Structures are given as C-alpha cells and as structure tokens.
Amino acid sequence: MRRLLFLVGTIVLVDMMFYAAITPLLPVYAERFSLSKTGAGVLAGAYAAGVLLGSLPSGWLAMRFGARRIVLLGLAMMSAASLGFAFGDGVVLLDAMRFLQGLGGACTWAGGMGWLLSQTPAGQRGQVIGTALSTAVGGLLLGPVLGTLARAIGPEVPFGAVAVLGGALAVAALRIEAPGVAGGGGVVGRAAFVEAVAARGVGGGMALVTIAALVFGAVEVLVPLQLDGLGAGGTLIGATFLAAAGLEVVAQLLTGRATDRVGRGRPLRIGLAGTLAFLLLLPLPQGAWALAAIVAIGCAVCGAINTPAMALISDGVDRAGIDQALGFALVNVTWAGGQVVGAVAGGAVAGSTSDTAVYVGLAALCAVALAGAVREGRRAVAVMGRAR
C-alpha cells in the first residue's frame, strides 16, 4: 500500500511539475515564435484542453482495461510530450505536445487515483487522497523551478530528464500488483451525470470551480507577459508563481478547516471577495515587484475558493446517493474547461482590447457569484431562525 501511495504521489507530482513549467517559459516562446496573446493562450491552455477531452474517456478506459494499463498509457504520453518540449522547435509541435501532455495527465490521474483508492480501506481514503493531492501542490511549486532552469540552460536536459523519470515510473508501476478490471458494473451512464449535475449544490459548486479556473487560466497567460513587459526576468516570473503556490498550500489548509468548522458559505464569500479585489488590483502596478506581490497573494486567495466549492459538489452528490468518483470527474471536467476558456479567450480578448478588460470582466463574474453567495447565506440564516 505504501509503495502504491508513493508511486501515485510521485506520478501526480511530476505531472503537475511539467504542467507548471510553462509559466516562466511563456515569454520566451512568445518572442521566439512571434506569438500574439491569443497564440500564447493556446499554448498555455492546450494542457487543460487535453485533460478536458481525456478525463471521462480515461476513467471509462481504466474500468474497462484496468487502472495500471491506463497509468502506463498516461506515462507514455507524458514522456513523449516532454521529449517534444526538449527538442521541438515549432509552435505547432509544442501546442500538440502540450495537448498530449494533458491527455496523459487525464490518464495518470484517473488510473492512478482509481488504482490507489481501490486498494485503500474506506476509513483511510480521506487521508490518502489528501496525501496524493499535497504532492500535486508540490509539483506546482517545483514546476516554475523546472521552467526557469529550462529557460537558463535550454530545454533539452530538464525536459529530457522528465521523459526518463516517466520511464522509471512505468517500470515501478509494473512491479506493483495490478487491481482487477471493474467490468461493466462500474460504468457510469449518462443519466447519472444528469442526476448529479441537477443535485442541490452541485451546479453552484461547479460554477465556483469554473470561476477560479477562468481566473487562473487568464492569469497564467497574461501575468508572465505583463511581468516581462515591466522588466522582470525569468527568475522573478518563476519566483512569483512559486510563492503563489506556497501561499496557496497554507490558504487551502486554513480554508479546509474553516469549511468544516463554520460551513461552506463564509469561506466562499471571503475567497470571492478577495479574488474580486485581486482582479481589480492587477492592472494598477507600474513595477514588477509590486505586481509579483499582488499575484502571489491573489492567486492563493483565488485557489482557496476550490476547497469549499468542491465540498459543495461532494455534499450534493452524497445527498443524491451518487458515487463520489462522479463528483471528482465533474470537478476535473469543470476545472479543465475553465482553464481552456480562461487561457484562450483571455489571451484573445486581451490581444484585441487590453489586459484590463479581461480582469474587469472576471471581476464582474466574481461580483455576481459573491452576491449569490451572500444571498444564499442570508437565506440559510433565515431558515435556521424559523427552525428555532
């Protein structure tokens, strides 16, 4: 069990590290290939597009052919994508490799987490899931370091090492006993998806995850270019998102405790209000260090929205009597869709208008969601008052 937990944790760490490595490299690719902001958005968002298209099919494939085979398929895709980034010299190829990386990530997450949870007693699953997800955050912390190294010495060695590591993880996976194939009984039909989305709290939670993903998708495209325009080098760009990930770890822990202690509403309202302020502050700084500080704090606050939002989804599918795995699938699809739209549409709108227009538009979405959360909170208080 420990070997499997270590394996899956390492896989998700490497996947998230490779995903986050693009941040300090984006200005380099934008200059080398004369990319517009739309083109930069496509490159940044191609990973999420791969996850979006691959998440549900990879879950079905894991049930149909076994989790280990899908993990191996995902690792093969990741290694191929890393070699493409190591030696590729064309933006179309890099876009394709980023998309392939996303498909691989969908397979490793679905197969790896399914494999791990199938071997975990019900009373220990929360701790195991938390451990696996904490390693994913570690990957987000290390990703900008990998990207900064690739920017400094060239991509061949850093991304070539990722490909080698993917192969080593595949060998390790083959040395661990594989679970049986679930068969047709584990397949989730279309009706179950409709029922889950219609359950109370699920739609609202998905909307909140979408807002956070839209913000991150846009910020990951526009902020590196904005920092580069203010004279920041790759080190400061990488350090900005490294600090943001570190702060988000703390924010997620605090928000998780608060969500259990005071309910979902208050942490959501605080997170939405903080994200609204963050978006309105983004166009203002005239110095790279000031912008870096705002981004580090603001991204941590925005990321903390996901904890109570996912708790809402979990509550909803539980009330509907539907498997929690379906709720996680909905979260995955929602996150990926928001990332794709945020990156691609954010880059396109900023290119045709300005970065400020994107930030103000996202702030308006946060304001609408905040008003809804406040209204829902007042309604809950009124219901409690009548019950007394």
N, C-alpha and C positions, 0 to 999 in steps of 0.2 A: 504493500500500500504506500509506504514512504517513497519507494523507488518511483512508483507511478506518479505520485504527487510532485516529486522533484522533476520528473520528465515533463509533465504537462506545464508546471510552473515555468520551466526553462523555455519551453516552446512559446508560450504566450509572451514571455519577456523578450525573446528575440524578435518575435513578430511585431510587437509594439515599438521596439527599438528601431527596427528597419523602417517602420511606418513614420516615426517622428524624425528620422534622419533628414528628411527633405527640407525641414524648416530653414536651417542656415544655408542650404544649397540653392534654394529657390532663386535668390537674386543672381547667382552665378549662371544658372541655366537661362534665366530671363535675358541676361546680357549676351550670353554665348549664342543663343538661338533667336535673338531679337523678338522675344515673346511679348505680346500685349498682356494686359492684365487678364483678359479672357483666356489666353493661352496658358498663363501661369496658373489660373484657376483650374483648367482642365488637367494639368499635370498634378497639381496638389489633390484634386478631387477624384482622380482615377482609381485610387485605392478604395475609397468608400464606394465607388460605383461597382467595383468587383465584389466587395462584401455584400452590397445590396442585391446583386443578381445571384450571388452564390450562397447566401445564408440558408434560405429554405431548401434549395436542392441538396446542399451538403448535409443538412440534417436528415433528409429522406435517404440519401445515399449511405449515411452512417448506420441507419436502421436496416437498410436493405443488404449491405455488404459487410458490415462490421466496422466498428469505430477505428480500429488500428489501421485498416486499409485506407480510410479517409484521411487519417493523420499523415500517413506516408505520402498520399497524393498531395496533401497540402504542403508538406515539407519539400517535395519535389518542385512544386510551383514556386515556393519561396526561394529555393536555391537557384532556380533558373532565372527568376526575376533579379536576384542580387547579382548574378553574372552579367545580366543585361545592363544593369546600372554600373557595373565595374568597367565594362569595355564598350558599351554602346555610345555612339556619337551622333545621334539624331533624335530630335524631339519626338517624332512619331514612335520610334522604338522605345524611348523612355516612357511615353504615355502608355504604350502597350504593356511594358514591364510593370509599371505601377498598377495597372488593372489586373495583371496576372498575380501580382503580389496580394491584391485584395481577394481574389478567388482563393488563393492558398490560405490566406488568413481565415476566411469563412470555413474552410475545411478543417484547419487545425483547431479552431475554437469549437466547432460543432463536434468533431470527432474526439478531440482531447477532453473537453468537459463532459461529454456523454460517457466516454470511457471511464473517467475518474469517478463520476457520480454513480455509475453502475456498480462500482466496487466499494462505495462508501456507505456505511450504515446511516439510516435516516437521521439519527440523533447527532451525527457529526458533519452533516452536509454543509451547514452554515459556516462552520469553521474552515472546512476545506475550500469552499467557494471563496471565502474572504482571503485565504492564503493565496489562492490562484490569482485573484484579481489584484492583490497587492503586488505580486510580481509583474503584472501588466503595467501598473503605475511605475514600477522600477524601470521597465523598458522605455516608458515615455520620458523618464528622467535621463536615461542614457542615450536616447536617440539623437538629441541635439549634439551631444558629445561626438557621436559617430559621424554625424553630418559635418561638424566643424573640422574633424580630423580629415575627412574626405576632401573638404574644401582646401585644407592646408597642404596635403601631400598628394592629392589626386585620389580618385575613387577606386582604383584597381585593388589596392591592398585591403582597405576597410571592407568593401563590399564583397571582395573575393573571400575574405575570412568568414563573412556571414554565410556564403554558399557552403564552405567547408563545414561550418558549425551545423548547418541544416543536414548535411550528410551524416555527421556524427550523431545527431539526434535521431535520425532514421534508424541507424544501427542500434541505438539504445532502445528504441521502440520495439524492434524485432526481438529483443532479448527479454521482453516482459510478456507474460501470458496475456493473450488477447481475450476480450469478452466474446460471448456468443452473439449471433445475429438475432436481433429482436424479431424480425419477421413482420408479416402484415399487421399483426395486432397492435404494433406500436405506431403505425402510420396515422398522422393527424389529418382529417378530412377538411374540406373547405368549410363545412357547416360549423366546425369547432372554432375556426378562425373568426367567422362572422359572430358567433356567440360570444367569444372572448372580447372582441372589439366593442360589442354592444353592452358589455357588463359595466355596471356603475363604477366610475373612477378610472377605467382603463383608457377611454378616449382622452380624458383630461390629462392623464399621466403621459400618454403618447405625445400629445400636443406640447407638453412641457419639455420632454426629451428632444422633440423636434426643434424647439426654440433654442435650447442650449447647443444642439448640433449645428444649427444655422449660424449662430454666433461664432462658434469655433471654426467652422468651415471658412467663413469670411475673414476672420482674424488671421488664420494661418496663411492666407494668401496675401492680404493687404498689409498687415503689420510688418513682415520682413522687408517688403519693398519700401514701406514708409520709413522704417529704421535705416535702411540702406540709403534712402534719399536724404536723411538727416546726417549722414556721415558715419553711421555705425558700421563696424566691420563684422565679419562672420563670428568672431568670438563673442561680441556683445549680443548679437542676434541669438546665438545659441544659448548664452547665459540667461537671456530674458525668459525663454521658454523652459529652460532648466529650472529656474527659480519658480516659474509659474506652476510647474508640475510638483515641485517640492512643497509649495504652499498649499496646493490642492490636496495633497495627502493629508495634511493637518486639517484642512477645512472639511474634507469628507469624513474624517473620524469624528470631529465635533458635530457635524450635521447629522451623522448616523445616530449618535447618542441622543441628540435633541429630538430627532424624528421619533425615536422610541419613547422618549420621556414626555414630550408635550404634543405629540401628534404631527401629522404631515403639513398642516396649514401654515403654522408660524415659520418654520424653516423655509418653506416655499416662498412666502411673502418677503422674507429677508433676502433670499437669494435673487428673486426677481427685481427687487428694489435696488440691490447692489449692482446687478447686471445693467439695469437701466442707467444708473449713474455712470458706470464704466463706459458704456457706449457713447454717452453724451460727452465724456471727457476725452475720448480718443482723438477727435480732430484738433484739440486745443494745443497740445505741447509743441514747442518750437525747438526742443532739444532732444537728442537721442536718449539721454539718461532719464529724463522726465517721462518720456513715452514708455521706456522699458519698465519703469517702476509701476506705472498705471497698468500696463499689460500684465505684469506678473501678479499683481493683486486682483485685477479684474477677472482674469482667466480662472483663478482659484475660486472666486465667488460664483462665477457662472457655472463652473463644473460641479459645484456643490448642489445645484438645482437637481442634478440627476438622482441623488440619493432619495429624497422624499418622492420625486416623480416616479421612480422605479418601485418604491414602496406602494404608491397608489395603484400601479399596474398589478403588483403582486397581490394586494388586497382584493382587487377586482376579480382576477381570475380565480382566486381562492373562494370568494363568495359564489362564483358561478360554477364551482365544482370542476374546474378545468385544470389540467396538469400545469404546474409552474413552468415547465420547459417551454410551453407555448408562450407564456408571458415573456420569457427571455428571448424567444425568437422574435416577438413583436418589438421588443426593445432594440434588438440588433438591426432589424429592418428599418425601424424609425430613425435610429441614430445614423445609419448609413445614408438614408435618403436625405436627411437634413444636412449632412456633411457635403454630399454631392451638390445639392442646390446652393448651399451657402458658399462653397468654393467657386463653382462655375458661374452662377448668377451674380454672386457678389463681385467677382472679377469683371464680369461683363458690364454690370451697372456702374461700377467704379470707373471702368475704362471709357464709358460713354458720357458719364456725368462727373462724379467725384467720389472719393472715399467717404466724405461726409454724408452724401446721400444714402450710402449703404448703411452707415452707422445709425443715422436718424431713422431709417426705415425699420431696422431691427429694434431700435429703442421703442418705436411705436408698437411693435408686436409685444415687447415686454410690458409696456404700459397696459395694453388690453388684457394680457394674461394676469397682471398684478391686480387690475380692477376686478377680474373674475374671481381671483383667489380671495380678495378682501370681501367680496360679496358672499362667497361660499362660507368664509369664516363667520361672518355675521349671521348667516342662516343657521350654521351649526350651533352658535351660541343661543340663538332664539329657540331652536328645537330643544336644547338642553334646559333652557329656562322654563319652557312649557312642560317638560317632563317632570320637573321638580314641583 
